[in-house]
């Protein structure tokens, strides 16, 4: 007897991704090292071909069960099958062994094909448990190799596709959790590296590509910005801490904010030094190269030209005796200028204490100050205002920099844009304009995150203290210089220095650090909220991009969405229902953004920045939590209606005449209390006649003991009420977290489906 065509096995290898984190500063202890994220996923999938339809009739041995169903087959080549057979084909649950390779499959068969749910076991103890189609991993499943590498998630045609998590170590300390395409990291995902580095952002073809943030927690280093082919490219902000001042508990940050190319600083950028100095100019291969402006800590400004980090026109004007050419050249990432900390203590008091960027830059202020006010004396007056209020401004910067963040090493704090928006909202600067208008004012000098056809402020964008001060000056020049004052019988507009003083004293000092809104009211909740910050930012960018394709905006970037668009998005995603109505959403939006108006008179064309959009979604989750118990009450009322609707007229009359349960309880308790009082009075009268002094003394002791017992019972009752309160608070937090996760995950899933549909349409066109 000739053996039929035996099942064939095809073993394909997954890619091996080696991601090199290159191109960063090699001058501060190799901040970027090569990270091998290699994935050796051998024996990718099993594929069966050419299963002969009459396979059972040509086997070397066939056995039957008592029911007459063939459940054991042995092939001539030693392969075996145990399981169900229908119409002479493998059909149903079964177990197949390949004698030559030692491979085994346990699971569903369908008409001689490995299709359904099953388990594949390789000779090296690797295994796959999940969905299989035509012998290929397809659907949802978990693959574990002999070395502990494990992937759990979605598959397509034998490769990782969709969402999934891949553990690179047995304990899961190094893992990637995010989106995949054809076995490669592609889309949004979070990678935790074995050296305690974490990357969160966009991927393409297995490499970091798009907007993303890399954080090295072991040395408190962070980069936020654009990536191309695994390297920093485009606009980005890089900050690290390598210096500790002896007189301070804080380590001082180096911050570079500007253009990158091929993993190095190239183009126009700003470098903030830990001593408060700054360089604004051009870079090439991480070195100052070309024209630039140096702003020293004490406010002195020098325009110079550099060639590979060396001055080439130092003699263009006279330098102060304390600043020579070598000291200017030391203003780089490798040797931060910290000479003032080793100088004489008497000289320290004459220098501003780490003003960072309170030195106002011409390039930033020129677009916001009229030519008549752009004088040396006016700039000096503004400098004096900043110096006078430097301490409270630093306190505010640190207060808002801690919001929603875990404890950072050495108490280092860098403000993020989302926290800065909370600061603007608390100071009520958005009430007479809008956050969108404030964003556009800031973007004139500091720009926004650029994409293909969209520009939106990144909530994770880092803002140094100097930038924070400069932005306040810019806002003062735009918001408060229009105020008129009556002096010497003339109406004059406010000077920029007066506007800055007005902003600090009337808006910032009186309103800051009084948290409003829902994002940062609770520290634990805010940490949970921040987990959705970056995914919702990517969703917001995509939704705004879709809107701009069909509706061009006459306003400059950063771009936003309107209240009308926000409502239609929730409606299209099927998120509006009895629990979350249009009125509820409008109330949430009006609370977040006063420019929208009130629920009675609202402006549907009002703009929502990402901060407004993010806060409105969190408001919606709170509304859902408050309405969570309403369906139970409605179901009880529905049951009562169904029961009473089936009563006859006579039964309903009897039911109406019968007293309520509460009245019966009250009457019964009243009777019992009266009887108890009567017995007590009669007992007391009898005791008055026959009680001796000794008996009276013992009675008093009993009464005292009873009072102590009553007090103890009251304390126990208070403790139980306190426990109930604590448990109810914990239950409220858990309920809110579950509502928030469910609502936001559903929103993100709808955005993902819309994005997939959009990409398909775009590919077809």
C-alpha positions in Angstrom: 0.0 0.0 0.0 1.4 3.4 -1.0 1.3 6.0 1.7 -0.7 9.2 0.9 0.9 12.6 0.6 2.0 13.4 4.2 1.5 16.7 5.9 4.3 19.1 5.1 5.9 21.5 7.5 7.3 24.9 6.5 9.4 26.8 9.0 9.8 30.5 8.5 11.9 32.8 10.6 10.7 36.1 11.9 12.9 39.2 11.4 15.6 40.0 13.9 15.3 43.6 14.9 18.5 45.2 16.1 17.6 48.8 17.1 20.7 51.0 17.5 20.1 54.0 19.7 22.8 56.2 18.1 23.7 59.8 17.5 23.4 61.3 21.0 26.0 62.9 23.1 29.1 60.8 23.4 30.5 63.5 25.6 28.5 62.8 28.7 29.2 59.2 29.5 27.7 57.6 26.4 24.1 58.6 27.0 23.0 56.5 24.1 24.1 52.9 23.9 23.4 50.2 21.4 20.2 48.4 22.5 19.8 44.9 21.0 16.1 44.2 20.7 16.8 41.1 18.7 14.0 38.7 18.4 14.9 35.2 17.3 11.5 33.8 16.7 12.3 30.6 14.9 9.8 28.0 13.9 7.3 30.7 13.1 4.4 28.6 11.9 3.3 25.2 10.8 1.8 24.8 7.3 0.1 21.7 6.0 -0.3 21.0 2.3 -1.8 18.3 0.1 -3.7 16.3 2.7 -5.2 13.5 0.6 -9.0 13.5 0.8 -9.2 9.7 1.2 -6.5 9.7 3.8 -8.1 7.1 6.2 -8.4 4.4 3.6 -4.7 4.4 2.8 -3.3 4.4 6.3 -1.2 1.5 7.6 -3.4 1.1 10.7 -7.0 2.1 11.5 -8.7 1.6 14.8 -12.3 2.2 15.8 -13.9 3.2 19.0 -16.9 1.5 20.5 -19.1 4.1 18.8 -17.7 3.2 15.5 -15.8 6.5 15.0 -12.3 6.3 13.7 -10.1 8.1 16.3 -6.6 6.7 15.8 -4.6 6.8 12.6 -1.0 5.7 12.0 0.7 6.7 8.7 3.3 4.6 6.9 6.0 7.2 7.6 5.3 7.1 11.3 3.1 10.2 11.7 0.1 9.6 13.9 -3.3 11.2 14.5 -5.8 10.8 17.3 -9.1 12.5 17.1 -12.3 13.0 15.2 -12.9 12.1 11.6 -15.8 12.9 9.4 -16.3 12.0 5.7 -12.9 10.3 5.6 -11.2 13.6 6.6 -9.7 15.0 9.8 -12.5 17.0 11.2 -13.0 18.1 14.8 -10.7 18.0 17.8 -7.5 16.0 17.4 -3.8 15.5 18.0 -1.2 15.1 15.2 2.4 14.1 15.6 5.2 14.4 13.0 7.7 11.6 13.6 10.5 13.1 11.5 10.6 16.5 13.2 9.0 15.8 16.6 6.4 18.5 16.0 3.0 18.2 17.6 -0.4 19.9 17.1 -3.3 19.6 19.4 -6.5 21.3 18.5 -9.2 21.8 15.9 -9.2 20.3 12.4 -11.6 21.3 9.6 -11.8 19.2 6.5 -8.2 18.0 6.7 -6.9 21.5 7.5 -5.5 22.8 10.8 -8.1 25.5 11.4 -9.6 26.7 14.7 -8.1 26.9 18.1 -5.1 24.8 19.0 -1.7 24.3 20.4 1.6 23.8 18.5 4.5 22.3 20.3 8.0 22.2 18.8 10.8 19.8 19.8 12.8 22.6 21.6 9.7 23.1 23.9 8.6 26.2 22.1 4.8 26.4 21.8 1.9 28.4 20.4 -1.6 28.5 21.9 -4.3 30.3 20.0 -6.1 30.7 16.7 -4.9 28.9 13.6 -6.1 29.1 10.0 -4.8 26.6 7.4 -2.0 25.7 9.7 -0.9 29.3 10.1 -1.1 31.4 13.2 -3.9 33.8 12.5 -6.1 35.6 15.0 -5.3 35.9 18.7 -2.7 33.7 20.4 0.4 33.4 22.6 3.8 32.2 21.4 6.5 31.1 23.9 10.0 30.0 22.9 12.4 27.8 24.9 14.4 30.9 26.0 11.4 32.6 27.6 10.6 35.0 24.8 6.8 35.4 24.7 4.4 37.2 22.5 0.7 37.6 23.3 -1.5 39.4 20.8 -2.9 39.4 17.3 -1.5 37.4 14.4 -2.1 37.5 10.6 -0.7 35.0 8.1 1.8 33.7 10.7 3.2 37.1 11.7 2.5 39.6 14.5 -0.2 42.0 13.2 -2.3 44.4 15.2 -1.9 44.9 19.0 0.3 42.7 21.1 2.9 42.4 23.8 6.3 40.8 23.3 8.4 40.0 26.4 12.1 39.9 25.7 12.9 38.5 29.2 11.3 35.8 31.3 10.3 38.3 34.0 8.9 40.8 31.5 11.2 43.6 32.6 12.1 44.2 28.9 9.1 44.2 26.7 7.3 46.0 23.9 3.5 46.6 24.1 1.9 48.2 21.1 1.0 47.8 17.4 2.6 45.4 14.9 2.6 45.1 11.1 4.0 42.0 9.3 6.0 41.0 12.4 7.6 44.4 12.9 6.8 47.1 15.4 4.7 49.5 13.5 2.3 52.2 14.8 2.1 53.4 18.4 3.8 51.4 21.1 5.9 51.4 24.4 9.2 49.6 24.6 10.8 49.0 28.0 14.5 48.3 27.4 16.6 46.1 29.7 18.8 49.1 30.7 15.8 50.9 32.2 15.2 53.0 29.2 11.7 53.5 27.9 10.5 54.7 24.5 6.9 55.7 24.0 5.7 56.8 20.6 5.5 56.0 17.0 7.2 53.1 15.2 7.7 52.2 11.5 9.2 49.0 10.1 10.6 48.0 13.5 12.3 51.3 14.2 11.4 54.4 16.1 9.8 56.7 13.5 7.6 59.7 14.1 6.8 61.5 17.4 8.1 59.8 20.5 9.7 60.1 23.9 12.8 58.2 25.2 13.4 58.3 28.9 16.5 56.9 30.6 15.4 56.5 34.2 18.7 55.4 35.5 20.3 58.7 34.7 17.2 61.0 34.4 17.7 61.8 30.7 14.8 62.4 28.3 14.3 63.2 24.7 11.0 64.2 23.2 10.5 64.9 19.5 10.8 63.5 16.1 12.5 60.2 15.0 13.4 58.9 11.6 14.7 55.3 11.2 15.5 55.0 14.9 17.4 58.3 15.2 16.5 61.8 16.3 15.5 63.8 13.3 13.5 67.0 13.0 12.4 69.0 16.0 13.2 67.7 19.4 14.0 68.5 23.0 16.8 66.7 24.9 17.4 67.2 28.6 19.8 65.5 31.0 21.3 66.0 34.5 25.0 65.6 35.0 25.9 68.3 37.5 25.1 68.8 41.2 25.8 72.1 42.9 27.2 71.8 46.4 24.8 74.4 47.7 21.7 72.8 46.3 19.8 69.5 46.6 18.9 69.7 42.9 21.0 68.5 40.0 21.0 71.0 37.2 19.6 70.2 33.8 21.2 70.6 30.3 18.4 71.3 27.8 18.7 71.4 24.0 15.6 72.4 22.1 15.9 72.6 18.3 16.6 70.8 15.1 18.2 67.3 14.7 19.5 65.3 11.8 20.7 61.7 11.8 20.7 61.6 15.6 22.8 64.8 16.1 22.1 68.4 16.7 22.0 70.0 13.3 20.4 73.3 12.3 18.9 76.0 14.5 18.6 75.3 18.2 18.7 76.6 21.7 20.9 75.2 24.4 20.1 76.0 28.1 23.1 75.5 30.4 22.8 74.4 34.0 24.3 77.7 35.2 21.6 79.8 33.5 23.5 80.7 30.4 22.1 80.1 26.9 23.2 79.7 23.3 20.8 80.4 20.5 22.2 79.6 17.0 23.3 77.1 14.5 24.7 73.6 15.1 26.5 71.0 13.0 27.2 67.4 14.2 26.5 68.4 17.9 28.9 71.3 17.7 28.2 75.1 17.6 28.8 76.0 13.9 27.8 79.3 12.3 26.2 82.4 13.8 24.8 82.4 17.2 23.9 84.5 20.3 25.3 83.8 23.7 23.4 85.0 26.7 25.4 84.8 29.9 23.9 84.3 33.4 24.2 87.9 34.3 22.3 89.1 31.2 25.2 90.0 29.0 24.6 89.2 25.3 27.2 88.4 22.7 26.7 87.7 19.0 29.4 85.5 17.7 30.3 83.1 14.9 31.5 79.6 15.7 33.4 77.1 13.6 33.2 73.5 15.1 32.7 74.9 18.6 35.5 77.5 18.4 35.1 81.3 18.2 36.3 82.8 14.9 35.4 86.5 15.5 36.1 87.1 19.2 37.7 90.5 18.5 34.7 92.0 16.8 33.9 94.0 20.0 35.5 94.3 23.3 34.8 91.5 25.8 34.5 92.1 29.5 37.6 91.1 31.5 35.8 88.3 33.2 34.7 86.7 29.9 37.5 85.7 27.5 37.5 83.5 24.4 38.2 80.2 26.1 35.3 80.7 28.6 32.9 81.4 25.8 34.1 78.2 24.0 33.5 76.2 27.1 29.8 77.0 26.8 29.0 73.6 25.3 27.4 70.3 26.4 30.6 68.8 27.5 31.9 71.4 30.0 29.0 73.5 31.4 30.0 76.9 32.6 29.9 76.8 36.4 32.6 79.3 37.3 30.3 81.4 39.5 29.9 78.6 42.1 33.7 78.6 42.7 34.0 82.4 42.8 34.2 84.6 45.8 31.0 84.6 47.9 30.8 88.3 47.7 30.5 88.1 44.0 27.6 85.6 44.1 25.2 88.2 45.4 25.9 90.6 42.6 24.8 88.0 40.0 21.3 86.8 39.4 20.9 83.4 41.1 20.3 81.0 38.2 17.9 83.1 36.3 18.3 80.7 33.4 16.5 82.6 30.7 15.2 85.6 32.4 17.6 87.3 30.0 15.1 88.4 27.3 16.0 87.4 23.8 15.6 89.8 20.9 14.5 87.1 18.5 11.7 86.0 20.8 10.4 89.5 21.8 10.6 91.4 18.5 7.3 90.1 17.0 5.5 91.1 20.2 6.8 94.6 21.1 6.1 97.7 19.1 9.2 99.5 17.7 8.6 102.5 19.9 8.7 100.3 23.0 11.7 98.3 21.9 14.3 100.3 23.7 17.2 99.4 26.0 15.6 101.1 29.0 12.3 99.3 28.5 14.1 95.9 28.2 16.0 96.7 31.3 12.8 97.5 33.2 11.3 94.2 32.1 14.5 92.5 33.3 14.1 94.2 36.7 10.5 93.0 37.0 11.6 89.4 36.4 14.4 89.7 38.9 12.0 91.1 41.6 9.6 88.1 41.2 12.1 85.4 40.4 11.6 83.4 43.6 7.8 83.0 43.4 8.0 82.3 39.7 10.5 79.4 40.4 8.1 78.1 43.1 5.2 78.1 40.7 7.4 76.4 38.0 8.3 73.6 40.5 4.7 73.2 41.7 3.2 72.7 38.3 6.2 70.6 37.1 5.3 68.0 39.8 1.7 67.6 38.7 0.8 64.1 37.6 4.4 62.9 37.7 6.1 60.2 39.7 9.0 61.1 42.0 12.0 61.9 39.8 15.6 61.3 40.8 17.2 64.1 42.7 13.9 66.0 42.7 14.6 67.3 39.2 11.6 69.0 37.7 11.0 70.0 34.1 7.7 71.6 33.1 5.7 70.0 30.3 3.3 71.8 28.0 0.2 70.1 29.4 1.2 71.3 32.9 1.8 74.8 31.5 -1.7 74.8 30.1 -3.0 74.0 33.6 -1.0 77.0 34.8 -2.6 79.2 32.2 -6.0 78.0 33.1 -5.5 78.4 36.9 -4.3 82.0 36.3 -7.5 82.6 34.3 -5.6 83.9 31.3 -7.9 82.0 28.9 -11.2 83.5 30.1 -11.2 86.7 27.9 -9.5 85.0 25.0 -9.0 81.2 24.6 -6.3 78.6 25.0 -6.2 78.3 21.2 -5.4 82.0 20.9 -2.7 81.8 23.6 -1.2 78.8 21.8 -0.9 80.8 18.6 0.7 83.7 20.5 3.3 81.3 21.9 3.8 79.5 18.6 5.0 82.8 16.9 8.2 82.5 18.9 8.4 79.0 20.1 6.6 77.1 17.3 4.7 73.8 17.6 5.2 70.2 16.7 5.2 69.9 12.9 3.8 67.0 10.9 2.9 66.4 7.3 0.0 68.7 7.1 -0.8 69.4 10.7 0.7 71.4 13.6 -0.5 70.8 17.1 1.2 71.6 20.4 2.7 68.4 21.9 1.5 68.0 25.5 4.8 66.3 26.4 6.9 69.2 25.1 9.5 70.2 27.7 9.6 73.9 28.8 12.7 75.0 30.7 12.4 77.7 33.4 13.9 80.3 31.0 11.4 79.5 28.3 8.6 79.6 31.0 9.7 83.2 31.9 10.0 84.3 28.2 6.5 83.0 27.5 5.1 85.0 30.4 6.8 88.1 28.9 5.4 87.4 25.5 1.8 86.9 26.9 2.1 90.1 28.9 3.1 92.1 25.8 0.1 90.7 23.9 -2.6 90.7 26.6 -1.9 93.7 28.8 -0.3 96.3 26.6 -3.7 97.2 25.1 -4.9 98.4 28.5 -5.1 102.2 28.6 -4.3 104.5 31.5 -5.1 108.2 32.1 -1.9 110.0 33.0 -1.4 113.8 32.8 -4.7 114.3 31.1 -3.7 111.9 28.3 -4.8 108.4 27.5 -1.7 106.2 27.0 -1.2 102.5 26.4 0.7 100.4 28.9 4.4 99.9 28.5 5.6 96.3 28.2 7.2 96.4 31.6 4.0 97.7 33.2 2.1 95.0 31.4 4.5 92.3 32.7 4.1 93.7 36.3 0.3 93.7 35.9 0.3 90.1 34.6 2.4 88.8 37.5 0.7 90.8 40.3 -2.9 90.6 39.2 -3.2 87.3 37.5 -0.3 85.0 38.4 0.4 85.7 42.1 -3.3 85.8 43.0 -4.6 82.8 41.1 -1.7 80.3 40.5 -1.4 77.1 42.4 -5.1 76.9 43.0 -5.9 73.9 40.9 -9.0 74.0 38.7 -10.5 71.4 36.5 -10.4 67.6 36.9 -6.9 66.7 35.6 -4.9 67.3 38.7 -7.4 67.5 41.6 -6.3 64.1 42.9 -2.6 63.0 42.6 -3.4 59.3 42.2 -6.1 59.9 39.6 -3.9 62.3 37.7 -1.2 59.6 37.3 -3.8 57.2 35.9 -5.1 60.0 33.6 -1.5 60.7 32.3 -1.4 57.1 30.9 -3.8 58.1 28.2 -2.2 61.4 27.4 0.0 60.4 24.5 -2.5 58.0 22.9 -5.2 60.6 23.0 -2.7 63.2 21.6 -2.1 61.0 18.6 -5.9 60.5 18.2 -6.5 64.2 18.4 -3.8 64.9 15.7 -5.4 62.3 13.4 -8.9 63.7 13.9 -7.7 67.3 13.3 -5.9 66.2 10.2 -9.1 64.5 8.8 -11.0 67.7 9.5 -8.4 69.9 7.7 -8.7 67.7 4.6 -12.3 68.6 4.2 -12.4 72.0 5.8 -9.5 74.4 5.4 -9.0 76.8 8.4 -8.2 80.5 7.8 -6.5 80.6 11.2 -2.8 80.0 11.6 -1.4 76.9 13.4 -1.6 75.3 15.9 -4.8 73.8 14.6 -7.7 72.7 16.7 -11.2 71.2 16.5 -14.5 72.9 17.2 -17.2 72.0 19.7 -19.4 70.9 16.9 -16.8 68.5 15.5 -16.2 67.1 19.0 -19.9 66.3 19.4 -20.2 64.7 16.0 -17.1 62.6 16.8 -18.7 61.2 20.0 -21.9 60.6 18.1 -20.2 58.7 15.2 -18.3 56.6 17.8 -21.6 55.6 19.4 -20.5 57.1 22.7 -23.6 59.2 23.2 -26.5 57.5 25.0 -28.8 57.8 28.0 -25.8 57.8 30.3 -23.9 60.4 28.3 -26.2 62.9 26.5 -25.4 65.8 24.3 -26.3 68.1 27.2 -23.9 66.3 29.5 -21.1 66.8 27.0 -21.9 70.5 26.5 -21.8 71.0 30.2 -18.4 69.4 30.4 -17.1 71.5 27.5 -18.4 74.7 29.0 -16.7 73.9 32.3 -13.4 73.3 30.6 -13.5 76.3 28.3 -15.4 79.4 29.4 -15.2 80.8 25.8 -17.8 78.2 24.7 -20.4 80.0 26.9 -23.1 78.4 28.9 -25.4 75.4 28.3 -28.2 77.9 27.4 -26.1 80.0 25.0 -23.1 78.1 23.7 -20.9 78.7 20.7 -20.6 75.5 18.7 -17.8 77.0 16.6 -15.6 77.6 19.7 -12.1 76.0 19.4 -10.9 73.2 21.5 -7.2 72.7 22.0 -5.8 69.3 22.9 -5.9 70.4 26.6 -9.6 71.3 26.3 -10.3 68.1 24.4 -8.4 65.9 26.9 -10.1 67.6 29.9 -13.6 67.3 28.3 -13.1 63.5 27.8 -12.1 63.1 31.5 -15.2 65.1 32.5 -17.3 62.7 30.4 -15.9 59.7 32.4 -16.9 61.4 35.7 -20.5 61.9 34.3 -20.6 58.2 33.4 -19.4 57.2 36.9 -22.2 59.4 38.6 -24.8 57.8 36.4 -23.6 54.2 36.8 -26.3 53.2 39.3 -29.2 54.7 37.5 -30.0 51.7 35.2 -30.5 49.5 38.4 -33.1 51.9 39.7 -34.8 52.0 36.3 -34.9 48.2 36.2 -36.5 48.0 39.6 -39.2 50.6 38.6 -39.8 48.6 35.4 -40.4 45.4 37.5 -42.9 47.2 39.7 -44.7 48.5 36.6 -44.9 45.0 35.1 -46.2 43.5 38.4 -48.9 46.2 39.0 -50.0 46.2 35.3 -51.1 42.6 35.6 -53.3 43.2 38.7 -57.1 43.0 38.4 -59.3 45.9 39.6 -60.2 44.1 42.8 -56.5 43.3 43.6 -55.4 46.9 43.0 -58.1 48.2 45.4 -56.9 45.8 48.1 -53.4 46.9 47.5 -54.3 50.6 47.8 -56.2 50.0 51.0 -53.4 48.0 52.6 -51.1 50.2 54.8 -47.5 50.6 53.6 -44.7 48.5 55.2 -43.1 51.6 56.6 -46.3 52.7 58.4 -46.7 49.2 59.9 -43.1 49.3 61.1 -43.6 52.7 62.7 -46.8 51.7 64.5 -45.3 48.4 65.8 -42.2 50.1 67.1 -44.4 52.8 68.7 -46.5 50.2 70.5 -43.4 48.4 71.8 -41.8 51.6 73.0 -45.0 52.5 74.9 -45.2 49.1 76.5 -41.5 49.2 77.5 -42.0 52.7 79.1 -45.1 51.5 81.1 -43.2 48.5 82.4 -40.3 50.7 83.4 -42.5 53.1 85.3 -44.3 50.3 87.2 -41.0 48.7 88.1 -39.6 52.0 89.3 -42.7 52.6 91.5 -42.4 49.1 93.1 -38.7 49.6 93.7 -39.3 52.9 95.5 -41.4 51.1 98.1 -39.1 48.2 98.9 -35.5 49.2 97.7 -32.8 49.4 100.5 -29.8 51.8 100.4 -27.4 48.8 99.5 -29.7 47.8 96.7 -29.9 51.4 95.5 -26.0 51.6 95.4 -25.7 48.4 93.4 -28.4 49.8 91.0 -26.3 53.0 90.5 -23.2 50.9 89.7 -25.2 48.9 87.2 -26.3 52.1 85.5 -22.7 53.4 85.4 -21.6 50.1 83.8 -24.5 50.3 81.3 -23.3 53.8 80.4 -19.8 52.6 79.8 -21.1 49.8 77.6 -23.2 52.3 75.6 -20.2 54.5 75.1 -18.1 51.6 73.9 -20.9 50.6 71.5 -21.0 54.2 70.2 -17.2 54.1 69.5 -17.5 50.8 67.7 -20.3 52.2 65.6 -18.2 55.3 64.8 -15.3 53.1 63.8 -17.5 51.0 61.6 -18.9 54.1 59.9 -15.4 55.3 59.3 -14.4 52.0 57.7 -17.5 52.2 55.5 -16.5 55.7 54.5 -12.9 54.6 53.6 -14.3 51.6 51.7 -16.8 53.7 49.8 -13.9 56.1 48.8 -11.8 53.2 47.6 -14.9 51.9 45.7 -15.4 55.3 44.1 -11.8 55.4 42.9 -12.0 51.9 41.5 -15.3 52.7 39.8 -14.0 55.9 38.3 -10.9 54.1 37.0 -12.9 51.4 35.4 -15.3 54.0 33.8 -12.4 56.0 32.5 -10.6 53.0 31.1 -13.7 51.6 29.4 -14.7 55.0 27.9 -11.3 56.1 26.7 -10.3 52.7 25.4 -13.6 52.6 23.4 -12.8 56.1 22.0 -9.3 55.1 21.0 -10.5 51.9 19.4 -13.0 53.8 17.3 -10.2 56.2 16.3 -8.1 53.2 15.3 -10.8 51.7 13.2 -11.4 55.1 11.5 -7.6 55.4 10.9 -7.5 51.9 9.3 -10.4 52.7 7.1 -8.8 56.0 6.1 -5.5 54.3 5.2 -7.3 51.7 3.1 -9.2 54.5 1.2 -6.0 56.4 0.7 -4.2 53.3 -0.6 -7.0 52.6 -3.1 -6.9 56.2 -4.4 
